Amino acid sequence: MDEFLELVALEPALDETIVTTTHRVGRKVPNLTVRGMDEHDIFAMAPLIDCDRVHWDTVDDFDPSVLVADLGMEAYTRRWSDGQHRVWVLKGRGYEARELIKQWCLEHDVEPVNMRVEANVPFRNLDLIPGTLFQDLVAAAVAWLYPRTHAIRRRIVADIDLVEDQDLRSMMYLFISDHADRYDADRVGRNGTLNFTAFILGKLRTWPQDVARTAFGRNVVGDRVTLHRAADQIHADEHRHPTEVELADALHTSVTDLRHREQAIADLSNLRNYRSLSSSGVDSEQMDFVQVAADVDVEQEATSYARSAAFTRAIMSAVTEPTAPHSRRAQDPLALAAVYLTFWEDLPRPAVARELEVLPKTAAAAVNRVLEHVGRADLS
């Protein structure tokens, strides 16, 4: 650690005093300096590009770099720690690229799953940064953020059984590295440009969900929807609860694997909601995270666990209580899945609808059912 700190200067300038949006005196989160280079100079080596992103899963292991050269258009790929495959193409060509990727997969016996397009996203080809400068910059961000996020780290370890305390530093490194390709160093807020540490500080609100997906996999939501649909069908046809064998058949798996999946569903459902629904209509990248109030603990300001827990209870109440008087339907799995994909996965409504294989208006209605319930709840 001492050797690494020789490479990194983290102290903010003395004249970095600012007035926050809540009219408190604060200070800017410091720029990182690695091997004598400012972070802005490092990121300038990989200029920001306006892109569309195609991302998907595959049944078997797959390296998307093998198809990039065959697309016939300017394209980039980069691995994230979640195992999903991502290809970036120039803005406006995302849906064309998706069809070409589907065709390539068909011709090469690769089975794509849940392929979708996210239009107009920023992207940096971080491979253009020479040597280990980028890796050292991420390590510098971890060195600054890790000791200032004690509360969120404790809660992750407490809530996710598969994660140990010694895993979190490497997980934070991967989380920061994953999100660095969309950092906009030129965006200007009321207190100046958004630096990298401030950008990641804003992103940390989604870190617990990222850790949970890493531990349990994104298929948890799909499993839950499939299980509830199977249970509802058996209730409707035979007026009884399904057996474990019937539920395992619905997932095309064994009873033993079914029990593991149900435990993962239970664990993930019991996670605290780290992102307030009151800010759900605001893209975190459009918020000004340049400043941190001097008299406020960073992690306490960033997480607000008590209020988040109140939102979580309201959401779970909304999707587990009967939706109408005398209703036999005690659960609303579609609403739970739609809310999860909307607020935890940050997917737009059309993408939520595609994932759940329903009409956009059906997905919107499911989310609105929960929001109306949350709006009536006492969150004090």
One Martini backbone bead per residue (centre of mass of N, CA, C, O) as a GRO file, in nm:
protein
  380
    1MET     BB    1   0.058   0.062  -0.021
    2ASP     BB    2   0.298   0.257  -0.002
    3GLU     BB    3   0.385   0.222  -0.295
    4PHE     BB    4   0.122   0.329  -0.422
    5LEU     BB    5   0.112   0.620  -0.288
    6GLU     BB    6   0.352   0.728  -0.462
    7LEU     BB    7   0.153   0.750  -0.729
    8VAL     BB    8  -0.060   0.917  -0.545
    9ALA     BB    9  -0.264   1.215  -0.549
   10LEU     BB   10  -0.543   1.330  -0.314
   11GLU     BB   11  -0.526   1.626  -0.250
   12PRO     BB   12  -0.692   1.900  -0.222
   13ALA     BB   13  -0.730   2.208  -0.278
   14LEU     BB   14  -0.767   2.494  -0.083
   15ASP     BB   15  -0.975   2.638  -0.314
   16GLU     BB   16  -1.232   2.405  -0.307
   17THR     BB   17  -1.456   2.577  -0.220
   18ILE     BB   18  -1.815   2.534  -0.184
   19VAL     BB   19  -2.160   2.546  -0.285
   20THR     BB   20  -2.419   2.371  -0.246
   21THR     BB   21  -2.747   2.285  -0.330
   22THR     BB   22  -2.798   2.322   0.006
   23HIS     BB   23  -2.617   2.569   0.111
   24ARG     BB   24  -2.336   2.435   0.167
   25VAL     BB   25  -2.029   2.397   0.279
   26GLY     BB   26  -1.768   2.264   0.074
   27ARG     BB   27  -1.601   2.008  -0.128
   28LYS     BB   28  -1.421   1.873  -0.357
   29VAL     BB   29  -1.357   1.616  -0.525
   30PRO     BB   30  -1.072   1.481  -0.610
   31ASN     BB   31  -0.833   1.457  -0.816
   32LEU     BB   32  -0.645   1.232  -0.994
   33THR     BB   33  -0.294   1.122  -0.960
   34VAL     BB   34  -0.083   0.947  -1.201
   35ARG     BB   35   0.237   0.960  -1.257
   36GLY     BB   36   0.186   1.288  -1.291
   37MET     BB   37  -0.115   1.247  -1.395
   38ASP     BB   38  -0.404   1.359  -1.482
   39GLU     BB   39  -0.710   1.227  -1.537
   40HIS     BB   40  -0.780   1.400  -1.792
   41ASP     BB   41  -0.527   1.312  -1.954
   42ILE     BB   42  -0.594   1.012  -1.958
   43PHE     BB   43  -0.884   1.025  -2.089
   44ALA     BB   44  -0.790   1.177  -2.353
   45MET     BB   45  -0.681   0.905  -2.486
   46ALA     BB   46  -1.012   0.831  -2.464
   47PRO     BB   47  -1.242   0.939  -2.633
   48LEU     BB   48  -1.556   1.033  -2.659
   49ILE     BB   49  -1.842   0.836  -2.770
   50ASP     BB   50  -2.124   0.807  -2.964
   51CYS     BB   51  -2.343   0.533  -2.885
   52ASP     BB   52  -2.441   0.203  -2.933
   53ARG     BB   53  -2.569  -0.079  -2.738
   54VAL     BB   54  -2.501  -0.426  -2.738
   55HIS     BB   55  -2.664  -0.672  -2.525
   56TRP     BB   56  -2.583  -1.009  -2.395
   57ASP     BB   57  -2.633  -1.354  -2.377
   58THR     BB   58  -2.509  -1.691  -2.323
   59VAL     BB   59  -2.502  -2.021  -2.272
   60ASP     BB   60  -2.212  -2.002  -2.350
   61ASP     BB   61  -1.911  -1.927  -2.378
   62PHE     BB   62  -1.802  -1.588  -2.490
   63ASP     BB   63  -1.627  -1.386  -2.745
   64PRO     BB   64  -1.705  -1.084  -2.903
   65SER     BB   65  -1.434  -1.022  -3.061
   66VAL     BB   66  -1.486  -1.234  -3.301
   67LEU     BB   67  -1.724  -1.040  -3.443
   68VAL     BB   68  -1.637  -0.744  -3.496
   69ALA     BB   69  -1.488  -0.781  -3.780
   70ASP     BB   70  -1.780  -0.887  -3.920
   71LEU     BB   71  -1.979  -0.626  -3.923
   72GLY     BB   72  -1.892  -0.372  -4.113
   73MET     BB   73  -1.820  -0.181  -3.863
   74GLU     BB   74  -1.776   0.029  -3.618
   75ALA     BB   75  -1.635  -0.147  -3.332
   76TYR     BB   76  -1.677  -0.243  -2.981
   77THR     BB   77  -1.522  -0.415  -2.699
   78ARG     BB   78  -1.600  -0.511  -2.346
   79ARG     BB   79  -1.543  -0.631  -2.038
   80TRP     BB   80  -1.746  -0.736  -1.783
   81SER     BB   81  -1.810  -0.880  -1.466
   82ASP     BB   82  -2.114  -1.000  -1.546
   83GLY     BB   83  -2.078  -1.160  -1.846
   84GLN     BB   84  -2.168  -0.982  -2.048
   85HIS     BB   85  -2.227  -0.879  -2.376
   86ARG     BB   86  -2.048  -0.612  -2.561
   87VAL     BB   87  -2.141  -0.371  -2.822
   88TRP     BB   88  -2.010  -0.091  -2.990
   89VAL     BB   89  -2.163   0.164  -3.185
   90LEU     BB   90  -2.257   0.396  -3.370
   91LYS     BB   91  -2.482   0.617  -3.369
   92GLY     BB   92  -2.776   0.454  -3.516
   93ARG     BB   93  -2.655   0.124  -3.536
   94GLY     BB   94  -2.775  -0.082  -3.327
   95TYR     BB   95  -3.002  -0.246  -3.483
   96GLU     BB   96  -2.821  -0.337  -3.709
   97ALA     BB   97  -2.616  -0.486  -3.528
   98ARG     BB   98  -2.809  -0.687  -3.402
   99GLU     BB   99  -2.878  -0.842  -3.665
  100LEU     BB  100  -2.585  -0.921  -3.730
  101ILE     BB  101  -2.535  -1.079  -3.468
  102LYS     BB  102  -2.757  -1.285  -3.503
  103GLN     BB  103  -2.649  -1.399  -3.769
  104TRP     BB  104  -2.371  -1.482  -3.666
  105CYS     BB  105  -2.471  -1.678  -3.448
  106LEU     BB  106  -2.619  -1.869  -3.641
  107GLU     BB  107  -2.359  -1.940  -3.818
  108HIS     BB  108  -2.187  -2.018  -3.524
  109ASP     BB  109  -2.351  -2.165  -3.300
  110VAL     BB  110  -2.482  -1.924  -3.125
  111GLU     BB  111  -2.669  -1.858  -2.823
  112PRO     BB  112  -2.874  -1.604  -2.778
  113VAL     BB  113  -2.971  -1.384  -2.495
  114ASN     BB  114  -3.135  -1.108  -2.455
  115MET     BB  115  -3.122  -0.900  -2.690
  116ARG     BB  116  -3.011  -0.551  -2.676
  117VAL     BB  117  -3.070  -0.191  -2.699
  118GLU     BB  118  -2.867   0.104  -2.632
  119ALA     BB  119  -2.913   0.430  -2.689
  120ASN     BB  120  -2.707   0.680  -2.661
  121VAL     BB  121  -2.401   0.622  -2.545
  122PRO     BB  122  -2.124   0.650  -2.376
  123PHE     BB  123  -1.773   0.598  -2.497
  124ARG     BB  124  -1.460   0.433  -2.411
  125ASN     BB  125  -1.150   0.331  -2.542
  126LEU     BB  126  -0.938   0.208  -2.303
  127ASP     BB  127  -0.713   0.073  -2.487
  128LEU     BB  128  -0.567   0.358  -2.554
  129ILE     BB  129  -0.440   0.334  -2.284
  130PRO     BB  130  -0.136   0.311  -2.176
  131GLY     BB  131  -0.047   0.058  -2.014
  132THR     BB  132  -0.129   0.111  -1.652
  133LEU     BB  133  -0.294   0.374  -1.611
  134PHE     BB  134  -0.583   0.275  -1.573
  135GLN     BB  135  -0.536   0.077  -1.340
  136ASP     BB  136  -0.416   0.296  -1.150
  137LEU     BB  137  -0.668   0.475  -1.144
  138VAL     BB  138  -0.858   0.270  -1.016
  139ALA     BB  139  -0.686   0.224  -0.763
  140ALA     BB  140  -0.710   0.519  -0.668
  141ALA     BB  141  -1.017   0.517  -0.631
  142VAL     BB  142  -1.020   0.294  -0.420
  143ALA     BB  143  -0.836   0.434  -0.210
  144TRP     BB  144  -1.049   0.666  -0.160
  145LEU     BB  145  -1.333   0.503  -0.123
  146TYR     BB  146  -1.310   0.262   0.073
  147PRO     BB  147  -1.286   0.420   0.358
  148ARG     BB  148  -1.575   0.586   0.276
  149THR     BB  149  -1.757   0.285   0.267
  150HIS     BB  150  -1.832   0.126   0.529
  151ALA     BB  151  -2.142   0.099   0.540
  152ILE     BB  152  -2.190  -0.041   0.265
  153ARG     BB  153  -2.005  -0.285   0.321
  154ARG     BB  154  -2.151  -0.396   0.569
  155ARG     BB  155  -2.425  -0.443   0.426
  156ILE     BB  156  -2.337  -0.642   0.210
  157VAL     BB  157  -2.231  -0.863   0.401
  158ALA     BB  158  -2.503  -0.896   0.558
  159ASP     BB  159  -2.698  -0.953   0.291
  160ILE     BB  160  -2.463  -1.137   0.150
  161ASP     BB  161  -2.355  -1.454   0.194
  162LEU     BB  162  -2.136  -1.482  -0.056
  163VAL     BB  163  -1.997  -1.233   0.090
  164GLU     BB  164  -1.688  -1.107   0.182
  165ASP     BB  165  -1.482  -0.870   0.302
  166GLN     BB  166  -1.227  -0.955   0.119
  167ASP     BB  167  -1.392  -0.903  -0.162
  168LEU     BB  168  -1.455  -0.584  -0.192
  169ARG     BB  169  -1.210  -0.453  -0.322
  170SER     BB  170  -1.222  -0.612  -0.590
  171MET     BB  171  -1.519  -0.534  -0.652
  172MET     BB  172  -1.469  -0.232  -0.671
  173TYR     BB  173  -1.272  -0.239  -0.901
  174LEU     BB  174  -1.467  -0.367  -1.108
  175PHE     BB  175  -1.688  -0.152  -1.093
  176ILE     BB  176  -1.514   0.086  -1.188
  177SER     BB  177  -1.413  -0.037  -1.452
  178ASP     BB  178  -1.688  -0.079  -1.586
  179HIS     BB  179  -1.782   0.246  -1.574
  180ALA     BB  180  -1.549   0.409  -1.725
  181ASP     BB  181  -1.656   0.409  -2.034
  182ARG     BB  182  -1.893   0.651  -1.938
  183TYR     BB  183  -1.714   0.884  -1.875
  184ASP     BB  184  -1.765   1.249  -1.846
  185ALA     BB  185  -1.519   1.499  -1.836
  186ASP     BB  186  -1.694   1.754  -1.979
  187ARG     BB  187  -1.898   1.786  -1.771
  188VAL     BB  188  -2.092   2.060  -1.644
  189GLY     BB  189  -2.141   2.212  -1.344
  190ARG     BB  190  -2.188   2.442  -1.093
  191ASN     BB  191  -1.871   2.341  -0.988
  192GLY     BB  192  -1.791   2.209  -1.254
  193THR     BB  193  -1.632   1.943  -1.333
  194LEU     BB  194  -1.657   1.599  -1.361
  195ASN     BB  195  -1.511   1.373  -1.179
  196PHE     BB  196  -1.436   1.046  -1.131
  197THR     BB  197  -1.502   1.010  -0.830
  198ALA     BB  198  -1.783   1.144  -0.843
  199PHE     BB  199  -1.905   0.951  -1.046
  200ILE     BB  200  -1.871   0.692  -0.870
  201LEU     BB  201  -2.023   0.789  -0.623
  202GLY     BB  202  -2.296   0.786  -0.774
  203LYS     BB  203  -2.281   0.476  -0.862
  204LEU     BB  204  -2.281   0.331  -0.570
  205ARG     BB  205  -2.591   0.287  -0.543
  206THR     BB  206  -2.556   0.011  -0.740
  207TRP     BB  207  -2.356  -0.191  -0.608
  208PRO     BB  208  -2.527  -0.399  -0.453
  209GLN     BB  209  -2.667  -0.509  -0.711
  210ASP     BB  210  -2.408  -0.595  -0.850
  211VAL     BB  211  -2.323  -0.798  -0.635
  212ALA     BB  212  -2.579  -0.972  -0.649
  213ARG     BB  213  -2.550  -1.053  -0.947
  214THR     BB  214  -2.277  -1.188  -0.911
  215ALA     BB  215  -2.378  -1.400  -0.697
  216PHE     BB  216  -2.670  -1.491  -0.851
  217GLY     BB  217  -2.769  -1.360  -1.097
  218ARG     BB  218  -3.000  -1.246  -1.345
  219ASN     BB  219  -3.207  -1.504  -1.334
  220VAL     BB  220  -3.384  -1.447  -1.087
  221VAL     BB  221  -3.621  -1.298  -1.216
  222GLY     BB  222  -3.701  -1.517  -1.418
  223ASP     BB  223  -3.756  -1.735  -1.207
  224ARG     BB  224  -3.982  -1.592  -1.056
  225VAL     BB  225  -4.179  -1.562  -1.290
  226THR     BB  226  -4.196  -1.862  -1.368
  227LEU     BB  227  -4.300  -1.969  -1.094
  228HIS     BB  228  -4.560  -1.795  -1.080
  229ARG     BB  229  -4.685  -1.889  -1.341
  230ALA     BB  230  -4.701  -2.188  -1.265
  231ALA     BB  231  -4.871  -2.149  -1.011
  232ASP     BB  232  -5.113  -2.005  -1.145
  233GLN     BB  233  -5.185  -2.233  -1.342
  234ILE     BB  234  -5.244  -2.451  -1.127
  235HIS     BB  235  -5.459  -2.296  -0.978
  236ALA     BB  236  -5.653  -2.267  -1.224
  237ASP     BB  237  -5.669  -2.581  -1.308
  238GLU     BB  238  -5.647  -2.737  -0.990
  239HIS     BB  239  -5.673  -2.586  -0.712
  240ARG     BB  240  -5.354  -2.581  -0.630
  241HIS     BB  241  -5.053  -2.643  -0.521
  242PRO     BB  242  -4.746  -2.682  -0.619
  243THR     BB  243  -4.494  -2.881  -0.675
  244GLU     BB  244  -4.162  -2.921  -0.696
  245VAL     BB  245  -4.166  -3.080  -0.959
  246GLU     BB  246  -4.334  -2.874  -1.123
  247LEU     BB  247  -4.138  -2.635  -1.088
  248ALA     BB  248  -3.891  -2.772  -1.208
  249ASP     BB  249  -4.019  -2.816  -1.487
  250ALA     BB  250  -4.058  -2.510  -1.551
  251LEU     BB  251  -3.721  -2.481  -1.533
  252HIS     BB  252  -3.569  -2.730  -1.633
  253THR     BB  253  -3.506  -2.892  -1.356
  254SER     BB  254  -3.417  -2.968  -1.045
  255VAL     BB  255  -3.495  -2.977  -0.717
  256THR     BB  256  -3.222  -2.887  -0.611
  257ASP     BB  257  -3.194  -2.636  -0.793
  258LEU     BB  258  -3.455  -2.502  -0.709
  259ARG     BB  259  -3.369  -2.447  -0.413
  260HIS     BB  260  -3.134  -2.261  -0.486
  261ARG     BB  261  -3.303  -2.050  -0.639
  262GLU     BB  262  -3.499  -1.977  -0.410
  263GLN     BB  263  -3.276  -1.871  -0.222
  264ALA     BB  264  -3.180  -1.645  -0.409
  265ILE     BB  265  -3.448  -1.497  -0.420
  266ALA     BB  266  -3.471  -1.442  -0.117
  267ASP     BB  267  -3.206  -1.285  -0.083
  268LEU     BB  268  -3.263  -1.060  -0.295
  269SER     BB  269  -3.538  -0.962  -0.172
  270ASN     BB  270  -3.389  -0.879   0.113
  271LEU     BB  271  -3.267  -0.650  -0.002
  272ARG     BB  272  -3.184  -0.345   0.010
  273ASN     BB  273  -3.278  -0.024  -0.098
  274TYR     BB  274  -3.032   0.197  -0.241
  275ARG     BB  275  -3.266   0.334  -0.421
  276SER     BB  276  -3.454   0.595  -0.458
  277LEU     BB  277  -3.768   0.651  -0.597
  278SER     BB  278  -3.760   0.969  -0.598
  279SER     BB  279  -3.505   0.937  -0.831
  280SER     BB  280  -3.606   0.764  -1.087
  281GLY     BB  281  -3.625   1.015  -1.305
  282VAL     BB  282  -3.306   1.026  -1.260
  283ASP     BB  283  -3.011   1.045  -1.397
  284SER     BB  284  -2.714   1.002  -1.246
  285GLU     BB  285  -2.546   1.153  -1.481
  286GLN     BB  286  -2.727   1.433  -1.437
  287MET     BB  287  -2.592   1.469  -1.174
  288ASP     BB  288  -2.425   1.659  -0.920
  289PHE     BB  289  -2.107   1.506  -0.798
  290VAL     BB  290  -1.871   1.708  -0.732
  291GLN     BB  291  -1.977   1.750  -0.444
  292VAL     BB  292  -1.888   1.762  -0.084
  293ALA     BB  293  -1.976   1.798   0.217
  294ALA     BB  294  -1.787   1.874   0.493
  295ASP     BB  295  -2.034   1.791   0.719
  296VAL     BB  296  -2.048   1.510   0.556
  297ASP     BB  297  -2.089   1.185   0.529
  298VAL     BB  298  -2.053   1.017   0.249
  299GLU     BB  299  -2.202   0.740   0.296
  300GLN     BB  300  -2.452   0.859   0.438
  301GLU     BB  301  -2.540   1.037   0.195
  302ALA     BB  302  -2.547   0.798  -0.028
  303THR     BB  303  -2.767   0.590   0.122
  304SER     BB  304  -2.997   0.599   0.331
  305TYR     BB  305  -3.112   0.330   0.475
  306ALA     BB  306  -3.376   0.380   0.622
  307ARG     BB  307  -3.534   0.486   0.375
  308SER     BB  308  -3.480   0.247   0.189
  309ALA     BB  309  -3.623   0.037   0.366
  310ALA     BB  310  -3.902   0.167   0.341
  311PHE     BB  311  -3.928   0.126   0.040
  312THR     BB  312  -3.899  -0.179   0.040
  313ARG     BB  313  -4.149  -0.241   0.211
  314ALA     BB  314  -4.350  -0.108   0.015
  315ILE     BB  315  -4.291  -0.287  -0.226
  316MET     BB  316  -4.349  -0.566  -0.097
  317SER     BB  317  -4.638  -0.495  -0.024
  318ALA     BB  318  -4.739  -0.441  -0.318
  319VAL     BB  319  -4.653  -0.755  -0.421
  320THR     BB  320  -4.817  -0.928  -0.169
  321GLU     BB  321  -5.082  -0.797  -0.186
  322PRO     BB  322  -5.383  -0.772  -0.261
  323THR     BB  323  -5.531  -0.595  -0.547
  324ALA     BB  324  -5.818  -0.681  -0.428
  325PRO     BB  325  -6.104  -0.740  -0.306
  326HIS     BB  326  -6.120  -1.082  -0.254
  327SER     BB  327  -5.851  -1.167  -0.349
  328ARG     BB  328  -5.637  -1.445  -0.431
  329ARG     BB  329  -5.405  -1.262  -0.511
  330ALA     BB  330  -5.098  -1.244  -0.322
  331GLN     BB  331  -4.934  -1.177  -0.592
  332ASP     BB  332  -4.696  -0.962  -0.804
  333PRO     BB  333  -4.454  -1.053  -1.012
  334LEU     BB  334  -4.459  -0.847  -1.241
  335ALA     BB  335  -4.411  -0.596  -1.066
  336LEU     BB  336  -4.145  -0.681  -0.943
  337ALA     BB  337  -3.990  -0.712  -1.210
  338ALA     BB  338  -4.043  -0.425  -1.321
  339VAL     BB  339  -3.911  -0.272  -1.085
  340TYR     BB  340  -3.635  -0.399  -1.095
  341LEU     BB  341  -3.565  -0.321  -1.394
  342THR     BB  342  -3.609  -0.013  -1.354
  343PHE     BB  343  -3.435   0.047  -1.069
  344TRP     BB  344  -3.190  -0.160  -1.078
  345GLU     BB  345  -3.130  -0.182  -1.407
  346ASP     BB  346  -3.209   0.082  -1.576
  347LEU     BB  347  -3.459   0.035  -1.755
  348PRO     BB  348  -3.659   0.096  -1.993
  349ARG     BB  349  -3.977   0.025  -2.065
  350PRO     BB  350  -3.933  -0.131  -2.334
  351ALA     BB  351  -3.720  -0.325  -2.212
  352VAL     BB  352  -3.899  -0.446  -1.996
  353ALA     BB  353  -4.108  -0.566  -2.189
  354ARG     BB  354  -3.911  -0.752  -2.339
  355GLU     BB  355  -3.818  -0.920  -2.094
  356LEU     BB  356  -4.136  -1.000  -2.012
  357GLU     BB  357  -4.323  -1.036  -2.260
  358VAL     BB  358  -4.476  -0.751  -2.292
  359LEU     BB  359  -4.642  -0.479  -2.298
  360PRO     BB  360  -4.564  -0.160  -2.226
  361LYS     BB  361  -4.835  -0.098  -2.075
  362THR     BB  362  -4.807  -0.336  -1.877
  363ALA     BB  363  -4.543  -0.249  -1.744
  364ALA     BB  364  -4.639   0.034  -1.657
  365ALA     BB  365  -4.874  -0.065  -1.479
  366ALA     BB  366  -4.702  -0.227  -1.279
  367VAL     BB  367  -4.535   0.011  -1.173
  368ASN     BB  368  -4.775   0.196  -1.091
  369ARG     BB  369  -4.886   0.016  -0.869
  370VAL     BB  370  -4.643   0.052  -0.683
  371LEU     BB  371  -4.624   0.363  -0.670
  372GLU     BB  372  -4.903   0.406  -0.545
  373HIS     BB  373  -4.842   0.249  -0.287
  374VAL     BB  374  -4.595   0.414  -0.200
  375GLY     BB  375  -4.746   0.691  -0.189
  376ARG     BB  376  -4.938   0.580   0.058
  377ALA     BB  377  -4.710   0.538   0.232
  378ASP     BB  378  -4.535   0.529   0.540
  379LEU     BB  379  -4.189   0.666   0.538
  380SER     BB  380  -4.106   0.768   0.842
   0.00000   0.00000   0.00000
